[in-house]
Amino acid sequence: MIYISFLISLLWASAPVQEVSLFNGEDLTGWEIFGTEKWYVENGELICESGPDKGYGYLATTEEFKDIDLTLEFKQEANGNSGVFFRSSIEGTKITGWQAEVAPPGHDSGGIYESYGRGWLIKPDPSKDKALKMGEWNTMRIKVKGNKVTTWLNGQMMIELEDDKIGKATGKIALQIHDGGGIKVHWRNLSLAK
């Protein structure tokens, strides 16, 4: 019996990783808009940009998640201040949860910020900022398992963090557009490894 369990665990561990797409490239199916900022699909890309209110805006999954291994691509225009929330909850434009920062050069992309909580939990070493390619496509990976969070930007590991509060949470994945106006970010290939 122990041998069979061992074989099953080996087969499970060697099973190919499956990718589940969160964005179909055509419309916002599976997502919900919070706020008045603009979220739309164009040429197979998901685009967010500041609206007339120049406020915070979010596009959140209708589904909630616990552990994730999320990979996505983003390209910033203008100042591009945005982010990817995980294990979050939203009421109006008030979001609670944790954000992997997506920001212009010198503003801690890949760091983890706790919204309506403790603020910055960890920022990447400034030397890692050169991984960001402003105005070009970037690949970000966010892995959250239990209380551990790891982020990568274009293959460069940005941070590793262990946090009990994160470990207890479950919630939505959400893309953010920062307040202030003049922001535009393109997204594509949002997928979860299963």
N, C-alpha and C positions, 0 to 999 in steps of 0.2 A: 504493500500500500504506500509506504514511504517512497519507494522507487518510482511508482506511477506518479505521485505528486511531484517528485523531482523532475520527471520527464515533461510533465505538463508545464511546470514553471520554466523549463528550458525552451520549450516550444513557444510559450507566451513571450519570453524575453527576446527570442529571435524572430518573432513575427514582424513583417514589414510595417513600417510606420505609414499610417494613412493620413492624408491631408483632407481636412474638411474646410471648404471655402465659406467665409462669412459674407462675401459680397459677390453677387452674380454677374456684375459688369453691365447690367441693364437697368436696374432700378433699385429702390431702397427696401425691397422685401427683406424682412427679418430685422429691420432697424426702425427706430422711432426718433423723431426730431424733438429737441427741447430747446426753447428759445426762438428768437426771430432771425437768427443768422441764416445764411443760405447754405443748403446742402443739396447737391444735384449730381446727376450722372451725365458724363459727356465723353464720347469716344472710349467707352469702356473704363473710364476713370471715375472715382468718387471724388467730388470737389467740394471743399468748404471755403466760404469767403464771408467777410464781414458784411452785415446788412446795414440798414439805415440807423438802427439803434446802437450800433457799435458796442454791443454787449457780449457777454459770454454766451456760447451756444454749444450744444452737445448733440451728437448722434449716437444713440445707444442701442445695443442689441436688445431685442425683445426677450431673449433667453438669458438666464443667469448661469454663471459658471463658478466653479471652485478652482481646481488646478487647471492651468492652461499652459500651452507652449505655442505662443502666437507669433507668427511671422507676417510682416507687412512691408510694403514699400511706400515711401512718401517723397514728395518733391515740393519744396517751399518756394513761394513767390513772395515778394514784398518782405515783411519781417518774419512771416511764417511761424509766429508763436502759437504752438498747439500742444497736443499731448494725447497719450493713450491711457485711459483709465481702466483699471481692473478691480474686480470685487467691489463695485460701486453701486450706490443707489442715488436716484435723482428725483427731486421734487421741484418743478418749475425749472429754474436754472441754478438751483443749489444742489451741488453734487458732493456726496461724502464717499470717500474711498481713496485710492492711491493712483497716482499718475506717473507714468514713465514720460519724462519731459521730451518734447520735440520743439526745438527752439533754434534761433539763429546762432551763428558761431559765437562762442564765448558765454553761452547761457545754459550750459549744463545738460545738453541732450543726453538722454539715457539715465539721468538721475531720477530719484523717486521722491515725490512730493505728496504729503497727506493733506487733502483738501478738507477744510473746516476741522482741522485737528492740530497735529504737531508741526505742520509746515514741512520744510525740507528734512527728510530722514537721512539721505545720503546724496552727495554730488560726486560725479566722476572726477578723477584726477584731471586737472586742466590740460595735461599733456595729451590726454586721449581725445581732446576736442578736434584734433586734426582728422579724425575719422569721418567727420561730417562733411558732406559735399553740398554746399549751399547752391540752390538752383538746379541741382541734378537729382536723379533718383537715388535714394538711400534705402537700405534694407535694415529694418529693426527687428530684433527678436526679443520677446519678453517671455521668460519662463517663470511660472509661479507654481510651486509645489509645497503644500503645507505652509510653513512659515518662512520659506526661503524664496527670494526673488533674485533673478539674474537677468541682466539686459546686455544685449550686444548691438553695436552699430557698425554695419558694413564689415562684419566679422570680428571686430574689436570688442572684447568684453569690457563693458563700461562700469558696471557695479555688481556686487554681490551683497545681499542683505538678508539677515534673519531677524524676524520681528513677530512676537507672539500675537499682537493685535491683528496683523495681516493674516496670520494663520487661522484665526477664528472666523474670518469673514467669508461671505459668498456674495456674488453680485454680478452686475452687468459689465460688459466691455463697452467703453464709450470713447469716441473721438471728441476732442475739444477744439473749439476756436476761442482764442483769448479775446478779452475785451480791448477796446481802444481803436478799432477800425483799421483798415488798410491791410488786412491779412488774407492770404489765399494759400491753401495747401491742397495738393493733389495726392490721392491715395489709390493704391491698387494691390492686387494679389494678397488680400487679407485671408490668411488660412491658419487653422488650428491643426497641430499634429495630434493624432489620436493613438 
